[in-house]
């Protein structure tokens, strides 16, 4: 809660009573004045809730609901009450998240009511799609991707620090209960490779206590048996779930400030196996700028590909966020993914707005214009064959990059889009 200044009979008193300007007041006067201010302030807080906040939630158009939209409107609610020369300024930040339990109950009820309305009008094929656990309906009625068993990993490399750092700040505060994980449905580990993270290196041999490039946890063969064991344990924890879908959060540390602004935006690597439509739709819903479809062999050894090898129903995407990001982007993506997939706490519909209210932030807006690219290995004599594609050499292999629509149609690449891969 932010500090509120309240005028009290010509004296300025802060909400926590830390400042009273009148040296002539006795301690008893101050205590009595502060108590009276506090009682009046609580009275007007309750009045503000009943007259402004609760009606806002009741009258909200839930066909247009999103967590971001609801919070935008909630934070615009402001009112001042005047009584006997005193002024009480109130807004949404006058309340803790716990203070707003009745508000969240209204949101839960209305969203569940809206869900029932949508489900009554679904077609058989839509019902079958929802029954897979991989899809859900937004309040608008649009169907979008989610995970039946959401899993999130961060810090697999020691330089993948944005997610561990952002979540750590949250866990060190009183906000932690809001992001408690439903362990029967989801699995999360923000700091997988603690040895590498603690030493600020990409790959680390725990058994030999030294930097070792061949102990990279995203390699098909890991030199260090202890690091290999840590990875195996992570995979074991995820495969206990019936249909694990992994969001592996990485940092692209090759990106530099001042480059193409689109290049700095978060994106995903997706293997060309499994349910590609589902993975692309999820990337779009999470607000990513682009998705790059790559051959499964190119992802060999990664946490996502390893999960798919261990579990026939496992899948996932690898998220890349600029390593210099200071906007909590990784955490916003991860928490939206978990909330969308009902992997947090009791899975209540209001979890999203509670998170945004507590952290005073917003999720990334869904991106219906997700850019989709596909990489494929080609013969060397095919390099530069088409002006509508982009060509590059990776690990001595000639690569062709093409752009597609969500339906899979080919789109000519502009110079700006080709520059995303330079």
BELUR-V930002 format. One record per backbone hydrogen bond with DSSP energy under -0.5 kcal/mol. NH is the residue of the N-H (numbers start at 1). CO is the residue of the C=O. E is the energy in kcal/mol with one decimal. If there is no record, write none. Layout:
((NH:CO:E) (NH:CO:E))
This chain:
((2:93:-1.0) (6:4:-0.5) (6:13:-2.3) (7:87:-0.7) (8:11:-2.9) (9:7:-0.5) (11:8:-2.2) (13:6:-1.9) (13:11:-0.6) (14:19:-0.8) (15:4:-1.6) (17:14:-2.1) (21:12:-0.6) (22:20:-1.0) (25:22:-1.9) (30:26:-2.5) (31:27:-2.7) (32:28:-2.8) (33:29:-2.8) (34:30:-2.9) (35:31:-2.3) (36:32:-2.3) (37:33:-2.6) (38:34:-2.6) (39:35:-2.5) (40:36:-2.5) (41:37:-2.8) (42:38:-2.3) (43:39:-1.9) (44:40:-2.4) (45:41:-2.0) (46:42:-2.2) (47:43:-1.8) (48:44:-2.5) (49:45:-2.3) (50:46:-2.3) (51:47:-2.6) (52:48:-2.2) (53:48:-1.8) (54:49:-3.0) (56:52:-1.6) (57:53:-1.9) (58:54:-2.4) (59:55:-2.6) (60:56:-0.8) (62:60:-1.2) (64:61:-1.6) (65:62:-0.7) (70:66:-2.5) (71:67:-2.1) (72:68:-2.3) (73:69:-2.0) (74:70:-2.4) (75:71:-2.3) (76:73:-1.0) (77:74:-1.3) (78:76:-0.6) (79:90:-2.4) (81:88:-2.5) (83:86:-2.5) (86:83:-2.3) (87:7:-0.6) (88:81:-3.1) (89:87:-0.6) (90:79:-2.9) (92:77:-0.7) (94:91:-2.1) (95:92:-1.2) (100:96:-0.8) (100:97:-0.7) (101:98:-1.4) (104:100:-2.3) (105:101:-2.0) (106:102:-1.8) (107:103:-2.2) (108:104:-2.9) (109:105:-2.4) (110:106:-2.6) (111:107:-2.4) (112:108:-2.4) (113:109:-2.2) (114:110:-2.2) (115:111:-2.2) (116:112:-2.0) (117:113:-1.8) (118:114:-2.1) (119:115:-2.6) (120:116:-1.6) (121:117:-0.5) (121:118:-1.4) (122:119:-1.0) (127:123:-2.3) (128:124:-2.5) (129:125:-1.6) (130:126:-2.2) (131:127:-2.1) (132:128:-0.6) (132:129:-1.0) (133:130:-1.8) (134:129:-0.5) (136:144:-2.6) (138:142:-3.2) (141:138:-2.5) (144:136:-3.1) (146:134:-2.4) (149:243:-1.1) (151:245:-2.5) (152:187:-2.1) (153:247:-1.8) (154:189:-1.8) (155:249:-0.7) (158:201:-0.6) (158:202:-0.9) (160:157:-1.3) (161:159:-1.4) (165:161:-2.7) (166:162:-2.5) (167:163:-2.6) (168:164:-2.1) (169:165:-1.7) (170:166:-1.1) (171:167:-2.7) (172:168:-1.7) (173:170:-1.5) (175:170:-0.5) (176:173:-0.9) (178:175:-2.0) (179:175:-0.5) (179:176:-1.7) (180:177:-1.3) (182:343:-2.6) (183:181:-1.3) (185:182:-2.0) (186:182:-2.6) (187:150:-1.8) (189:152:-2.3) (192:154:-2.6) (193:155:-2.0) (194:192:-1.2) (197:193:-2.3) (198:194:-2.9) (199:195:-1.2) (200:197:-1.1) (201:196:-2.2) (204:215:-0.7) (205:210:-3.1) (206:204:-0.8) (209:205:-0.9) (210:205:-1.6) (212:203:-1.2) (215:212:-2.3) (216:213:-0.7) (219:216:-1.5) (223:214:-3.4) (223:221:-0.5) (225:223:-0.6) (228:224:-2.2) (229:225:-2.0) (230:226:-2.2) (231:227:-2.1) (232:228:-2.4) (233:229:-2.2) (234:230:-2.0) (235:231:-2.3) (236:232:-2.3) (237:233:-2.3) (238:234:-1.8) (239:235:-2.4) (240:236:-0.6) (241:238:-1.7) (244:241:-0.6) (245:149:-2.4) (246:315:-2.7) (247:151:-2.9) (248:246:-0.7) (248:317:-2.1) (249:153:-2.9) (249:247:-0.7) (250:248:-0.7) (250:319:-3.4) (252:321:-1.7) (253:251:-1.1) (255:252:-1.0) (259:256:-1.7) (263:260:-1.0) (264:260:-0.8) (264:261:-0.7) (265:262:-1.3) (267:320:-1.9) (268:290:-1.8) (269:318:-2.5) (270:292:-2.6) (272:294:-1.7) (276:274:-1.4) (279:275:-1.9) (280:276:-2.6) (281:277:-2.4) (282:278:-2.0) (283:279:-2.1) (284:280:-2.1) (285:281:-2.5) (286:282:-2.2) (287:284:-1.3) (288:283:-2.2) (289:266:-2.9) (290:266:-0.7) (291:371:-2.6) (292:268:-3.2) (293:291:-0.6) (293:373:-3.4) (294:270:-2.9) (298:295:-1.3) (299:295:-0.6) (299:296:-1.4) (300:297:-1.1) (302:299:-2.4) (306:302:-2.6) (307:303:-2.0) (308:304:-2.1) (309:305:-1.7) (310:306:-1.9) (311:307:-2.3) (314:311:-1.8) (315:244:-1.7) (317:246:-2.3) (318:269:-2.1) (319:248:-2.5) (319:317:-0.6) (320:267:-3.0) (321:250:-1.7) (321:319:-0.5) (322:264:-0.6) (323:252:-1.2) (325:322:-2.1) (332:328:-2.4) (333:329:-2.3) (334:330:-2.7) (335:331:-2.9) (336:332:-2.0) (337:333:-2.3) (338:334:-2.3) (339:335:-2.7) (340:336:-3.0) (341:337:-1.7) (342:339:-1.4) (343:338:-3.4) (344:338:-0.5) (345:180:-2.8) (347:344:-2.9) (351:348:-2.0) (352:349:-0.6) (354:350:-2.2) (355:351:-2.2) (356:352:-2.3) (357:353:-2.5) (358:354:-2.4) (359:355:-2.6) (360:356:-1.0) (361:356:-1.3) (367:284:-3.2) (368:366:-0.7) (370:367:-1.1) (371:289:-1.9) (372:404:-0.7) (373:291:-2.7) (374:402:-2.6) (375:293:-3.1) (376:400:-2.1) (378:398:-2.1) (382:379:-2.1) (383:380:-1.5) (385:382:-1.8) (389:386:-1.0) (390:401:-2.5) (392:399:-2.2) (394:397:-2.5) (397:394:-1.9) (399:392:-3.4) (400:376:-2.8) (401:390:-3.4) (402:374:-2.3) (403:411:-0.7) (404:372:-2.7) (405:409:-2.0) (408:405:-1.8) (411:403:-2.9) (413:388:-1.9) (418:414:-2.3) (419:415:-1.8) (420:417:-1.0) (421:418:-1.7) (422:419:-1.1))
